[in-house]
Amino acid sequence: MLTKLFGPSPMPTILGYLGGGLLDARVLIETHGQPETIGAWLTLAIGVVWMAQGRWTKQVNMSNAPNPVAEHMVKSTP
């Protein structure tokens, strides 16, 4: 269940949800739940994109392979 919610890389997902959610919450609180200006709507859109980007970002040194292969040198053929 948590893997479906947070994906294979939970830290970027949590930070993306938190950052985008706080940005959207700030806009909705300031506008009393009804954004009317273009700037407020754009900020809401940026918050949603921020959350999506956090969800799709892959953590460094993470593998989605069930049995990752150790690093090895590959020789190129001429």
N, CA, C and O atoms as a GROMACS GRO file, in nm:
protein
  312
    1MET      N    1   0.082  -0.120   0.000
    1MET     CA    2   0.000   0.000   0.000
    1MET      C    3   0.086   0.126   0.000
    1MET      O    4   0.062   0.218  -0.078
    2LEU      N    5   0.187   0.130   0.088
    2LEU     CA    6   0.273   0.248   0.093
    2LEU      C    7   0.355   0.263  -0.034
    2LEU      O    8   0.385   0.375  -0.075
    3THR      N    9   0.393   0.151  -0.097
    3THR     CA   10   0.469   0.160  -0.221
    3THR      C   11   0.384   0.221  -0.332
    3THR      O   12   0.437   0.296  -0.415
    4LYS      N   13   0.255   0.193  -0.334
    4LYS     CA   14   0.168   0.255  -0.435
    4LYS      C   15   0.153   0.404  -0.408
    4LYS      O   16   0.145   0.483  -0.503
    5LEU      N   17   0.149   0.443  -0.284
    5LEU     CA   18   0.132   0.584  -0.249
    5LEU      C   19   0.260   0.664  -0.268
    5LEU      O   20   0.257   0.773  -0.324
    6PHE      N   21   0.373   0.609  -0.223
    6PHE     CA   22   0.499   0.683  -0.226
    6PHE      C   23   0.595   0.637  -0.335
    6PHE      O   24   0.695   0.705  -0.360
    7GLY      N   25   0.568   0.524  -0.401
    7GLY     CA   26   0.656   0.477  -0.507
    7GLY      C   27   0.784   0.417  -0.454
    7GLY      O   28   0.801   0.403  -0.333
    8PRO      N   29   0.875   0.380  -0.544
    8PRO     CA   30   0.999   0.316  -0.502
    8PRO      C   31   1.097   0.413  -0.437
    8PRO      O   32   1.190   0.368  -0.369
    9SER      N   33   1.080   0.543  -0.456
    9SER     CA   34   1.168   0.644  -0.397
    9SER      C   35   1.084   0.735  -0.307
    9SER      O   36   1.033   0.837  -0.354
   10PRO      N   37   1.070   0.701  -0.180
   10PRO     CA   38   0.976   0.776  -0.096
   10PRO      C   39   1.019   0.918  -0.059
   10PRO      O   40   0.933   1.004  -0.044
   11MET      N   41   1.148   0.945  -0.044
   11MET     CA   42   1.189   1.079   0.001
   11MET      C   43   1.151   1.189  -0.097
   11MET      O   44   1.090   1.287  -0.055
   12PRO      N   45   1.184   1.178  -0.227
   12PRO     CA   46   1.141   1.285  -0.319
   12PRO      C   47   0.989   1.298  -0.325
   12PRO      O   48   0.937   1.408  -0.341
   13THR      N   49   0.918   1.186  -0.313
   13THR     CA   50   0.773   1.190  -0.317
   13THR      C   51   0.718   1.267  -0.197
   13THR      O   52   0.632   1.353  -0.212
   14ILE      N   53   0.769   1.236  -0.079
   14ILE     CA   54   0.722   1.304   0.042
   14ILE      C   55   0.754   1.453   0.035
   14ILE      O   56   0.670   1.536   0.068
   15LEU      N   57   0.876   1.487  -0.008
   15LEU     CA   58   0.914   1.628  -0.019
   15LEU      C   59   0.831   1.700  -0.125
   15LEU      O   60   0.794   1.816  -0.107
   16GLY      N   61   0.802   1.632  -0.236
   16GLY     CA   62   0.718   1.693  -0.340
   16GLY      C   63   0.576   1.715  -0.293
   16GLY      O   64   0.520   1.823  -0.314
   17TYR      N   65   0.517   1.615  -0.228
   17TYR     CA   66   0.382   1.630  -0.173
   17TYR      C   67   0.378   1.743  -0.069
   17TYR      O   68   0.286   1.824  -0.069
   18LEU      N   69   0.478   1.746   0.017
   18LEU     CA   70   0.481   1.846   0.124
   18LEU      C   71   0.498   1.987   0.067
   18LEU      O   72   0.424   2.078   0.103
   19GLY      N   73   0.596   2.004  -0.022
   19GLY     CA   74   0.622   2.136  -0.080
   19GLY      C   75   0.506   2.187  -0.164
   19GLY      O   76   0.462   2.300  -0.147
   20GLY      N   77   0.457   2.102  -0.254
   20GLY     CA   78   0.345   2.144  -0.338
   20GLY      C   79   0.217   2.164  -0.258
   20GLY      O   80   0.141   2.256  -0.285
   21GLY      N   81   0.194   2.077  -0.161
   21GLY     CA   82   0.075   2.091  -0.076
   21GLY      C   83   0.077   2.218   0.007
   21GLY      O   84  -0.025   2.285   0.021
   22LEU      N   85   0.194   2.252   0.062
   22LEU     CA   86   0.205   2.375   0.140
   22LEU      C   87   0.186   2.498   0.052
   22LEU      O   88   0.123   2.596   0.092
   23LEU      N   89   0.241   2.493  -0.069
   23LEU     CA   90   0.223   2.605  -0.162
   23LEU      C   91   0.076   2.623  -0.198
   23LEU      O   92   0.024   2.734  -0.197
   24ASP      N   93   0.008   2.513  -0.230
   24ASP     CA   94  -0.134   2.521  -0.263
   24ASP      C   95  -0.217   2.563  -0.142
   24ASP      O   96  -0.312   2.641  -0.156
   25ALA      N   97  -0.183   2.512  -0.025
   25ALA     CA   98  -0.256   2.549   0.096
   25ALA      C   99  -0.242   2.699   0.124
   25ALA      O  100  -0.339   2.765   0.162
   26ARG      N  101  -0.122   2.752   0.103
   26ARG     CA  102  -0.101   2.895   0.126
   26ARG      C  103  -0.190   2.978   0.033
   26ARG      O  104  -0.254   3.074   0.077
   27VAL      N  105  -0.194   2.940  -0.094
   27VAL     CA  106  -0.277   3.015  -0.189
   27VAL      C  107  -0.424   3.005  -0.153
   27VAL      O  108  -0.496   3.105  -0.156
   28LEU      N  109  -0.470   2.885  -0.118
   28LEU     CA  110  -0.611   2.868  -0.084
   28LEU      C  111  -0.648   2.941   0.045
   28LEU      O  112  -0.759   2.992   0.057
   29ILE      N  113  -0.558   2.946   0.141
   29ILE     CA  114  -0.585   3.019   0.265
   29ILE      C  115  -0.591   3.169   0.239
   29ILE      O  116  -0.681   3.238   0.288
   30GLU      N  117  -0.493   3.219   0.160
   30GLU     CA  118  -0.490   3.363   0.132
   30GLU      C  119  -0.611   3.409   0.051
   30GLU      O  120  -0.658   3.522   0.068
   31THR      N  121  -0.662   3.322  -0.037
   31THR     CA  122  -0.775   3.363  -0.122
   31THR      C  123  -0.909   3.312  -0.069
   31THR      O  124  -1.011   3.323  -0.137
   32HIS      N  125  -0.909   3.258   0.051
   32HIS     CA  126  -1.030   3.206   0.116
   32HIS      C  127  -1.097   3.098   0.031
   32HIS      O  128  -1.219   3.090   0.023
   33GLY      N  129  -1.014   3.014  -0.032
   33GLY     CA  130  -1.065   2.900  -0.107
   33GLY      C  131  -1.113   2.931  -0.247
   33GLY      O  132  -1.160   2.840  -0.317
   34GLN      N  133  -1.103   3.056  -0.290
   34GLN     CA  134  -1.153   3.093  -0.423
   34GLN      C  135  -1.051   3.183  -0.493
   34GLN      O  136  -1.065   3.305  -0.491
   35PRO      N  137  -0.946   3.123  -0.556
   35PRO     CA  138  -0.850   3.207  -0.628
   35PRO      C  139  -0.916   3.278  -0.745
   35PRO      O  140  -0.989   3.216  -0.823
   36GLU      N  141  -0.889   3.408  -0.758
   36GLU     CA  142  -0.953   3.486  -0.864
   36GLU      C  143  -0.852   3.545  -0.961
   36GLU      O  144  -0.889   3.578  -1.074
   37THR      N  145  -0.728   3.560  -0.921
   37THR     CA  146  -0.629   3.622  -1.010
   37THR      C  147  -0.552   3.514  -1.087
   37THR      O  148  -0.549   3.398  -1.048
   38ILE      N  149  -0.492   3.558  -1.196
   38ILE     CA  150  -0.410   3.467  -1.277
   38ILE      C  151  -0.292   3.417  -1.195
   38ILE      O  152  -0.254   3.301  -1.204
   39GLY      N  153  -0.234   3.506  -1.114
   39GLY     CA  154  -0.120   3.468  -1.031
   39GLY      C  155  -0.154   3.359  -0.932
   39GLY      O  156  -0.074   3.268  -0.909
   40ALA      N  157  -0.271   3.367  -0.872
   40ALA     CA  158  -0.313   3.265  -0.776
   40ALA      C  159  -0.334   3.131  -0.846
   40ALA      O  160  -0.296   3.026  -0.794
   41TRP      N  161  -0.396   3.133  -0.964
   41TRP     CA  162  -0.418   3.009  -1.038
   41TRP      C  163  -0.286   2.949  -1.085
   41TRP      O  164  -0.269   2.827  -1.082
   42LEU      N  165  -0.194   3.033  -1.129
   42LEU     CA  166  -0.062   2.984  -1.170
   42LEU      C  167   0.014   2.923  -1.053
   42LEU      O  168   0.081   2.821  -1.068
   43THR      N  169   0.003   2.985  -0.936
   43THR     CA  170   0.069   2.930  -0.818
   43THR      C  171   0.008   2.795  -0.780
   43THR      O  172   0.081   2.705  -0.740
   44LEU      N  173  -0.122   2.780  -0.793
   44LEU     CA  174  -0.185   2.651  -0.769
   44LEU      C  175  -0.133   2.546  -0.868
   44LEU      O  176  -0.104   2.433  -0.830
   45ALA      N  177  -0.121   2.586  -0.994
   45ALA     CA  178  -0.070   2.493  -1.096
   45ALA      C  179   0.075   2.455  -1.067
   45ALA      O  180   0.113   2.339  -1.085
   46ILE      N  181   0.156   2.550  -1.023
   46ILE     CA  182   0.295   2.520  -0.989
   46ILE      C  183   0.300   2.421  -0.873
   46ILE      O  184   0.384   2.331  -0.873
   47GLY      N  185   0.213   2.437  -0.776
   47GLY     CA  186   0.208   2.343  -0.664
   47GLY      C  187   0.173   2.202  -0.708
   47GLY      O  188   0.231   2.105  -0.659
   48VAL      N  189   0.080   2.190  -0.800
   48VAL     CA  190   0.041   2.058  -0.852
   48VAL      C  191   0.157   1.997  -0.931
   48VAL      O  192   0.186   1.878  -0.917
   49VAL      N  193   0.223   2.077  -1.013
   49VAL     CA  194   0.339   2.027  -1.089
   49VAL      C  195   0.451   1.987  -0.995
   49VAL      O  196   0.520   1.887  -1.019
   50TRP      N  197   0.470   2.063  -0.888
   50TRP     CA  198   0.574   2.032  -0.789
   50TRP      C  199   0.545   1.896  -0.724
   50TRP      O  200   0.637   1.815  -0.706
   51MET      N  201   0.420   1.871  -0.690
   51MET     CA  202   0.383   1.741  -0.632
   51MET      C  203   0.406   1.628  -0.732
   51MET      O  204   0.458   1.522  -0.696
   52ALA      N  205   0.367   1.649  -0.857
   52ALA     CA  206   0.385   1.546  -0.960
   52ALA      C  207   0.533   1.520  -0.984
   52ALA      O  208   0.574   1.405  -1.000
   53GLN      N  209   0.613   1.624  -0.988
   53GLN     CA  210   0.756   1.609  -1.010
   53GLN      C  211   0.820   1.532  -0.895
   53GLN      O  212   0.907   1.448  -0.917
   54GLY      N  213   0.778   1.559  -0.773
   54GLY     CA  214   0.829   1.484  -0.659
   54GLY      C  215   0.792   1.338  -0.666
   54GLY      O  216   0.870   1.252  -0.624
   55ARG      N  217   0.674   1.308  -0.717
   55ARG     CA  218   0.629   1.169  -0.728
   55ARG      C  219   0.708   1.092  -0.833
   55ARG      O  220   0.737   0.974  -0.815
   56TRP      N  221   0.743   1.160  -0.943
   56TRP     CA  222   0.810   1.092  -1.054
   56TRP      C  223   0.962   1.095  -1.045
   56TRP      O  224   1.029   1.028  -1.124
   57THR      N  225   1.017   1.172  -0.951
   57THR     CA  226   1.162   1.180  -0.938
   57THR      C  227   1.216   1.052  -0.878
   57THR      O  228   1.157   0.995  -0.787
   58LYS      N  229   1.329   1.007  -0.930
   58LYS     CA  230   1.393   0.886  -0.880
   58LYS      C  231   1.508   0.926  -0.788
   58LYS      O  232   1.586   1.016  -0.821
   59GLN      N  233   1.519   0.859  -0.675
   59GLN     CA  234   1.630   0.884  -0.585
   59GLN      C  235   1.758   0.832  -0.646
   59GLN      O  236   1.757   0.736  -0.722
   60VAL      N  237   1.869   0.896  -0.612
   60VAL     CA  238   2.000   0.853  -0.659
   60VAL      C  239   2.034   0.718  -0.596
   60VAL      O  240   2.002   0.693  -0.480
   61ASN      N  241   2.099   0.632  -0.672
   61ASN     CA  242   2.142   0.500  -0.626
   61ASN      C  243   2.027   0.410  -0.586
   61ASN      O  244   2.041   0.326  -0.497
   62MET      N  245   1.912   0.426  -0.650
   62MET     CA  246   1.798   0.338  -0.626
   62MET      C  247   1.775   0.257  -0.753
   62MET      O  248   1.788   0.309  -0.864
   63SER      N  249   1.742   0.133  -0.736
   63SER     CA  250   1.714   0.049  -0.852
   63SER      C  251   1.576  -0.011  -0.837
   63SER      O  252   1.536  -0.053  -0.729
   64ASN      N  253   1.502  -0.014  -0.947
   64ASN     CA  254   1.371  -0.077  -0.946
   64ASN      C  255   1.379  -0.223  -0.988
   64ASN      O  256   1.277  -0.292  -0.995
   65ALA      N  257   1.500  -0.270  -1.016
   65ALA     CA  258   1.516  -0.408  -1.059
   65ALA      C  259   1.498  -0.501  -0.940
   65ALA      O  260   1.546  -0.471  -0.831
   66PRO      N  261   1.428  -0.615  -0.957
   66PRO     CA  262   1.409  -0.707  -0.845
   66PRO      C  263   1.541  -0.770  -0.799
   66PRO      O  264   1.559  -0.795  -0.680
   67ASN      N  265   1.634  -0.795  -0.893
   67ASN     CA  266   1.766  -0.850  -0.861
   67ASN      C  267   1.871  -0.768  -0.933
   67ASN      O  268   1.915  -0.807  -1.041
   68PRO      N  269   1.914  -0.654  -0.876
   68PRO     CA  270   2.009  -0.568  -0.945
   68PRO      C  271   2.143  -0.639  -0.967
   68PRO      O  272   2.190  -0.716  -0.883
   69VAL      N  273   2.202  -0.612  -1.082
   69VAL     CA  274   2.330  -0.670  -1.116
   69VAL      C  275   2.440  -0.576  -1.069
   69VAL      O  276   2.426  -0.454  -1.077
   70ALA      N  277   2.550  -0.633  -1.020
   70ALA     CA  278   2.662  -0.551  -0.975
   70ALA      C  279   2.723  -0.476  -1.094
   70ALA      O  280   2.713  -0.521  -1.208
   71GLU      N  281   2.786  -0.363  -1.065
   71GLU     CA  282   2.850  -0.285  -1.171
   71GLU      C  283   2.963  -0.364  -1.232
   71GLU      O  284   3.033  -0.437  -1.162
   72HIS      N  285   2.982  -0.348  -1.363
   72HIS     CA  286   3.092  -0.415  -1.430
   72HIS      C  287   3.130  -0.335  -1.554
   72HIS      O  288   3.050  -0.258  -1.607
   73MET      N  289   3.253  -0.353  -1.600
   73MET     CA  290   3.302  -0.283  -1.718
   73MET      C  291   3.250  -0.352  -1.843
   73MET      O  292   3.242  -0.474  -1.848
   74VAL      N  293   3.216  -0.274  -1.941
   74VAL     CA  294   3.170  -0.326  -2.069
   74VAL      C  295   3.269  -0.284  -2.176
   74VAL      O  296   3.298  -0.165  -2.192
   75LYS      N  297   3.322  -0.380  -2.250
   75LYS     CA  298   3.417  -0.349  -2.356
   75LYS      C  299   3.339  -0.319  -2.484
   75LYS      O  300   3.244  -0.388  -2.520
   76SER      N  301   3.383  -0.213  -2.550
   76SER     CA  302   3.319  -0.182  -2.678
   76SER      C  303   3.390  -0.256  -2.790
   76SER      O  304   3.511  -0.274  -2.787
   77THR      N  305   3.314  -0.299  -2.888
   77THR     CA  306   3.372  -0.370  -3.001
   77THR      C  307   3.384  -0.273  -3.118
   77THR      O  308   3.294  -0.194  -3.142
   78PRO      N  309   3.495  -0.280  -3.192
   78PRO     CA  310   3.514  -0.186  -3.305
   78PRO      C  311   3.425  -0.216  -3.422
   78PRO      O  312   3.430  -0.145  -3.523
   0.00000   0.00000   0.00000
